[in-house]
Amino acid sequence: MDDRYRPLNCDLYDYLEIACLHRYLLRIELLGGECLEVEALTTQTTASKEEFLLVRDAAGERRLRLDRLLAITPLTPGASFARVRLNVGGC
């Protein structure tokens, strides 16, 4: 498996920033088929230019690498967007 980071398109990254700004509760679908319900906190970029979404759930905070996210769906009422597909793939 190729583990090189593949950056998201800038227009898709904007949805993540909006979710973090408003602390949306999100349903996140991962490329491996797992689904999470988390609160969006912030985005992070490492020195090696990998980008992550920092989220929180009942178990605590965790980082999700952006190129491993299939889609996000806001669960917060009145959110400014609906389901957004971030990557190709999935189940």
Secondary structure, DSSP 8 states (H G I E B T S, - for coil): ---------HHHHHHHHHHHHTT-EEEEEETTS-EEEEEEEEEEE-TT--EEEEEEETTEEEEEEGGGEEEEEE-STT-S---EE-SS---
